[in-house]
Amino acid sequence: MLAHHSLTQLKSLRLDGMARAFEEQMAQPGCAELSFEERIAMIIDREVSCRDTKRVDRLLKQAKLKTSSACLEDVDYRAGRGLERKLLAALGSGDWIRHHHNCLITGPTGSGKTWLACALGNAACRQGLSVQYVRLPRLFEELRIAHGDGSFGKRLSALAKMDLLLIDDWGLAPPSAKERSDLLEVLDDRVAARSTVITSQLPVEHWHEYLGEPTLADAILDRLLHSAHKLALTGESMRKKVKS
């Protein structure tokens, strides 16, 4: 009776991990041979593990990664892709995010840019960091709508709070003057405070031309290129290899 009451109290306090561990201990006669300190330590460890799992699940859901299953452990290092194990191992540690560096991933269509960006996002979530994935054309559209309904400042603030912002499909179409201005606002909030990943078919050396207006292009690239890790993917489309 007392055990049932304790279990009910744990659940009412939303200590789900502790409740499950307590139930398991009651169902295992061998646990009675353990000391009180050993049993309570096992119960507390389960609660900590449960909370960590819930937090990672919440962060992954919030990130809205295009490829949620992508992870660095599954990276294909076959010859010709231009990937360095040492660099990816360093990126996987997450220290670059904690030091507010950026990562620029370029390469031809199908080379795995988006997948790799999502894998970096997945690794960040597993380390308890907040992540947001967005395609640049959609970001421009969201900001355009935000201007119209008065939520622009709120949207900028939400983006600025993300430890890691993944901007996919950079360079598909030349931005308008308003889009360039909005992009600068987004990136300016992140300088020396947060990290950004950019994926693009365009080599970095063509980004200034893509952005168009020289003054704003200089300002945008200055905020992106400083302390940036660069990954230039090569080789034929990974999609073709999967189909074959």
C-alpha positions in Angstrom: 0.0 0.0 0.0 2.8 2.4 0.9 4.7 1.5 -2.3 1.5 2.2 -4.4 1.1 5.6 -2.7 4.8 6.5 -3.4 4.4 5.5 -7.0 1.3 7.7 -7.3 3.1 10.6 -5.8 6.0 10.3 -8.2 3.7 10.3 -11.2 1.8 13.3 -9.8 5.1 15.1 -9.6 5.9 14.1 -13.2 8.9 12.2 -12.1 8.3 9.6 -14.8 11.8 8.2 -14.9 11.8 7.7 -11.1 8.3 6.1 -11.2 9.3 3.6 -13.9 12.5 2.7 -12.0 10.6 2.3 -8.8 8.1 0.0 -10.5 10.9 -2.1 -12.0 12.6 -2.4 -8.6 9.3 -3.6 -7.0 9.0 -6.3 -9.7 12.5 -7.6 -9.3 13.0 -9.5 -6.0 16.8 -9.2 -6.3 16.6 -5.5 -5.8 15.7 -6.1 -2.1 19.3 -7.2 -1.6 20.6 -3.8 -2.6 21.3 -1.1 -0.1 19.0 2.0 0.2 21.8 4.2 -1.3 22.2 1.9 -4.3 18.4 1.7 -5.0 17.9 5.5 -4.7 20.9 6.1 -6.9 19.5 3.9 -9.6 16.1 5.6 -9.4 17.7 9.1 -9.6 19.9 8.0 -12.6 16.8 6.9 -14.4 15.1 10.2 -13.9 18.1 12.1 -15.2 18.3 9.9 -18.3 14.6 10.2 -18.9 14.8 14.0 -18.7 17.8 14.1 -21.0 15.9 12.0 -23.6 12.8 14.2 -23.4 14.9 17.3 -23.9 16.7 15.9 -26.9 13.3 14.8 -28.4 11.9 18.3 -27.8 15.0 20.0 -29.4 14.8 17.7 -32.5 11.1 18.4 -32.9 11.7 22.2 -32.6 14.6 22.0 -35.1 12.4 20.7 -37.9 15.3 19.2 -39.7 14.6 18.2 -43.3 16.3 14.9 -42.8 15.8 14.1 -39.1 17.5 10.8 -39.3 20.8 12.3 -40.5 23.7 11.8 -38.1 27.5 12.2 -38.3 28.0 8.6 -37.4 26.6 7.7 -40.8 28.7 10.1 -42.9 30.0 8.5 -46.2 33.7 9.2 -46.4 34.2 7.5 -49.7 37.0 8.9 -51.9 36.1 11.9 -54.0 33.6 13.6 -51.7 36.1 16.0 -50.2 35.2 15.2 -46.6 37.9 15.3 -43.9 37.3 13.0 -40.9 39.3 15.2 -38.7 37.3 18.3 -39.5 33.9 16.5 -39.1 35.1 15.0 -35.8 35.9 18.6 -34.6 32.5 19.8 -35.8 30.8 16.9 -34.1 32.1 18.0 -30.8 30.0 21.1 -31.0 32.8 23.4 -29.7 32.5 25.5 -32.9 28.9 26.3 -31.9 29.9 27.2 -28.3 32.6 29.5 -29.8 30.0 31.0 -32.1 31.7 30.0 -35.4 29.9 29.4 -38.7 30.0 26.5 -41.2 29.6 26.9 -44.9 28.8 23.8 -47.0 29.0 24.0 -50.7 28.8 21.5 -53.5 26.8 20.4 -56.6 23.2 19.2 -56.5 22.8 15.9 -54.7 26.3 16.0 -53.1 24.8 15.7 -49.6 24.9 19.3 -48.4 21.5 19.3 -46.8 22.0 15.9 -45.2 25.3 17.0 -43.7 23.8 20.2 -42.4 21.0 18.2 -40.7 23.6 15.8 -39.3 25.3 18.7 -37.7 22.0 19.9 -36.4 21.2 16.5 -35.0 24.5 16.4 -33.2 23.9 19.9 -31.7 20.4 18.8 -30.4 21.9 15.7 -28.7 24.3 18.1 -26.9 21.4 20.2 -25.6 21.7 23.1 -28.1 18.7 24.7 -29.8 18.6 24.4 -33.6 16.4 25.7 -36.4 16.4 24.5 -40.0 14.9 26.7 -42.8 15.3 27.0 -46.5 16.4 30.5 -47.5 13.4 31.1 -50.0 11.0 30.1 -47.2 12.8 32.3 -44.7 12.4 35.3 -47.0 8.7 34.5 -47.4 8.2 34.2 -43.7 10.0 37.5 -43.1 7.9 39.2 -45.8 4.7 38.0 -44.1 6.1 39.1 -40.7 6.6 42.6 -42.0 2.9 42.7 -43.1 1.4 41.4 -39.8 3.7 43.3 -37.5 5.5 40.2 -36.1 8.9 40.9 -37.8 10.6 41.9 -34.6 9.3 38.8 -32.8 10.5 36.5 -35.6 13.9 38.1 -35.6 14.1 37.6 -31.8 13.2 33.9 -32.1 15.8 33.3 -34.7 18.4 35.2 -32.7 17.9 32.8 -29.7 18.7 29.7 -31.7 22.2 28.3 -30.8 22.4 27.0 -34.4 20.5 28.3 -37.5 20.7 26.1 -40.6 20.0 28.0 -43.8 19.5 25.7 -46.7 19.4 26.4 -50.5 21.4 29.6 -50.4 21.8 31.1 -53.8 18.9 29.7 -55.8 17.6 33.1 -56.9 19.0 36.6 -56.5 17.5 38.3 -53.5 15.6 41.5 -53.7 16.7 44.7 -51.9 14.3 44.0 -49.1 15.4 40.4 -48.8 19.1 41.5 -48.6 18.2 43.9 -45.8 16.2 41.2 -43.9 19.1 38.8 -44.3 21.5 41.3 -42.8 19.2 41.8 -39.9 19.1 38.0 -39.2 22.8 37.5 -39.5 23.8 40.7 -37.6 22.0 39.3 -34.5 24.1 36.2 -34.6 27.6 37.7 -34.9 29.8 36.6 -32.0 26.7 35.3 -30.3 25.3 32.3 -32.2 26.3 30.0 -35.1 25.0 29.6 -38.6 25.3 26.9 -41.2 24.8 27.8 -44.9 24.4 25.3 -47.7 24.7 26.4 -51.3 25.4 25.1 -54.8 27.4 28.3 -55.4 31.1 28.3 -54.4 31.7 30.9 -51.7 33.7 33.1 -54.1 30.5 33.7 -56.1 28.4 34.8 -53.1 29.2 38.5 -53.4 28.0 38.5 -57.0 24.9 36.6 -56.0 24.0 39.1 -53.3 24.2 41.9 -55.8 24.4 45.3 -54.0 28.1 45.7 -53.1 27.7 47.5 -49.8 25.1 45.0 -48.3 27.0 42.1 -49.8 30.2 43.2 -48.0 28.2 43.5 -44.7 26.5 40.1 -45.0 29.6 38.2 -46.0 31.7 39.9 -43.3 29.2 38.4 -40.8 29.3 35.0 -42.3 32.9 34.4 -43.4 34.6 35.5 -40.2 35.6 32.3 -38.2 33.8 30.1 -40.6 34.6 26.4 -41.3 34.3 25.6 -45.0 33.2 22.2 -46.5 33.4 22.0 -50.3 31.7 18.7 -51.3 32.6 17.1 -54.6 31.8 14.1 -56.7 28.6 12.8 -58.4 25.2 13.0 -56.9 24.6 10.8 -53.8 21.1 10.3 -55.0 22.3 8.5 -58.1 24.4 6.2 -56.0 21.4 5.4 -53.8 19.3 4.5 -56.8 22.0 2.3 -58.3 
